[in-house]
Amino acid sequence: MVNRYRESDSLIVSEKPSNRIRDNKCMAEKVEKRRLAKGNRIGQNKGRTQSRVTLQSALDLIRQKAEMDRNEQFTAIWHHIYRIDRLRAAYLNLKRKGAPGIDGRTWEEYGRNLESNLTELSGRLKRGAYRAMPVRRTYIPKPDGRQRPIGVPVLEDKIVQRATAEVLNAIYEVDFLGFSYGFRPGRNQHNALDAVTVALESKKINWVLDIDIRGFLMQSTTNG
């Protein structure tokens, strides 16, 4: 949860530690009072090579600057995105068996000439010639018989999106509160459910609200 001025909302905290700690580094936070999942920040991105360490160091500098001045405007981060070692790291972190986009290009195929492909991609990004391709629409059946639509980008778009997200996360992660879980690195819906479980078991709860926002809006449009 963060607002447009990069200033966090007031804290709403739970008082009890998670009941599902295990040894998972990405567990629900022990105490939701923490502003940022600091345990997730560096460990999840540490690399095995010197170039990976250099990448992380660059992100750490961005993150430190964001922490020091919440009103800082970052206007010179593009070079962090199109550097080849970051694009390479993004490619290596993609799912090997991920569905291809409209161009049919797979992870394995792209990797056969990885360095030349990344060099060419970096060049297009640097000179402003990169253009994202249309997203392939596909559907996944849901247990209730409905179908969930998803978009499948082409492989190069996935690489650029991941590299961009990694740099932007270094800036905006410092603004999120500890109880925010949606679309954040190192977190998922299971961690959010763990945190909800802690709250339900440790606080006096009178009611729980569960909303399917998309379904609600679609129903409202139909009835309206």
N, C-alpha and C positions, 0 to 999 in steps of 0.2 A: 504494500500500500504506500503510494508516494504521490505527491501532488506536483503540479507543473513547475513549481519554483524550487524543486529539489529539497524541500523541507518536509520532514516526516510528520505525520499526524501524531497526536498525543498518544502515549503508550496505553495499551489495554493489555494487561499481563495475566498469566496464570501463575499460581504459586507453587505448584507441585512439579517435581521432575517426571519425565516420561517413564511409563511403565514398560517400555519395549526398547530398552537400550541396546542390548546385545553388543556386537562389536561393529555395528554399521556406522561409518563416519557420516552418513547422510541421514541419520535418524532424526525423528522429531526432536526439536531442541529440548534439552533438559529443563531449562527455564525460559519461558517465552519472553522474559524481560530483555533478553539480548536484542540489540538493535540489528545485528547482522550475524549471519552464520559464519563467523570467522574461521571456524574449523573447516569450512568447505572452501574457503577462498583460495588458498594457495595449494593445498594438498591435491585437489582435483585436477590442477593444471600443470603440476610439476612434470617435467619431461625426463627422458632418459639420456638425452644428449646435451651437449653444450649449447647448441642452437636453441633447444627447447628452454633451457635455463635462461638464456638471453631473452627469449620471448616473454617469459614470466616476469623477468626483471623490468621489462618495458611496461607491462601491465601494472606491476606494483607501483611504478612511478606515477602512472596515470591515477591509480587508485588513491595513492597518498595525497596527490594534489586535490582530488575530489573531496577527500576527507577534511583537508585543511581549510578549504574554502567552498562552502556549499553553493555559493553564487557564481562560481567559476564557469565561464563559457569556453568549452573546448572547440577550437576552430582549426586545429592542425593535427588531426588524428588519422587522416586518410592514408598516410604513408605506412601507418601501423597495419592497416588492413591489406594493402596490396603487396606487402613484402612476401617474398617467395616462401620463406620458412614458416610464416603464419598460415599461408594457403596450404602448404604441405601438411602442417599439423591438422588443419581443418579436414583435409582429405582423409588422412589416416584415422580420424575420429568418426568418420561416417560409417554407417552400417554397410558391411561388405555385400550383403545380399539384399540391399534396399531396392525397391522397385524403380525401374528407369523412368525418365520423363518422356516427353513426346519425341525426343531424338533417339530413344532406345539405347543410349550410351550407359553402360554398366560401370560399376566401381572397378572391376577387374580390367576391363578394356581400357579405361582411362589411365590406369596405372602402368600399362605396358610402355607408355612413353611419358611417364609422369613428369620428369623434369622439364622436358620441352613443352608439354601441355601447360604446366604451371608458369613457366617463363612467358609463354604467349598470353596466358590469362592475366598475369601480373602487368604485362605491358598494356593490354587493353584497359585495365582498370586505371593505370597510372595516367594514360593520355585521354581518359574519358570516352573511350570507344566501346566499353562494355555495355551490352544491352541484355537484360533478362529476357528469357524466352517464356512463351505461354505455359501455364501449368496444366498438366494432364489431370482431368477429373475422373475419379473412380469412386466406387461405393463399397462400403463394408456392411454386411448384414448385421443387424442388432438382434438381441434375444427376443424382442417383442415383435419381430417381423419387419420392422422398418429398416431403412438403409441409411447409413451415416455417410455423407459425402466428405471426401478428403481430396486435397490437391497434391499432386506429385510433381515437384520441380525437376528440371534436368539436373544432372550431376554438378555441373559447374555452378549453377545457381545455389545448390546446396552448400558448395564449398565457400562461396562468397558470403552467403547468409551466416554460416557458422563463424567465419573469420570476423565478420562485422559484429555479430552478437557478442563474441568474446571480448572485443575491445569496448563495446558499449556497456557490457556488464561491469567492467572495471570502473566505469564512471557512476553508474546508477545503482549498483548493489549497495553502496554506502547509504542510500536514502531509504531502503526498505526496512520495515520493522521485522522483528523476529518471527511474528506469526504470519508473515506473507509466504505463500508457497507456490503460487501460480507462475509457471513458465520461468522459474529461476534455476540457475545452474546448481546441480547437485541435489535438487529437491524434486519430489513428485507427489502424486495424489496420496500415496500410502503414508508419507510423512505427515501430510495434512490430517489424514484420518487418525494417525497416532496422537497428534496434538489435540484433536477433538475428543478422543477417548480420555485423555488426561483431564481435560476440562470437565467432561461429563462425570468422571469419577471423583473429582476433587472439589467441585463447586456445586452449589444448589442451583439446579437447572429446572425451570418450569416448563419450557417448551423448546423445541428444535425446529427450525425452518429449513426445509429442503426445496429448492426451486430449480426447475429446468428452464433457464432463461430463454433459450431459443424456442423451446416448445411453447412457453407462455406467450411470447411475442407472436408466434405463428397463429396460435389459437385466438389471440386478441384481434389480429388482423382479419381472421375469418369471420369472427362474430361481429366486428365493427363494420 
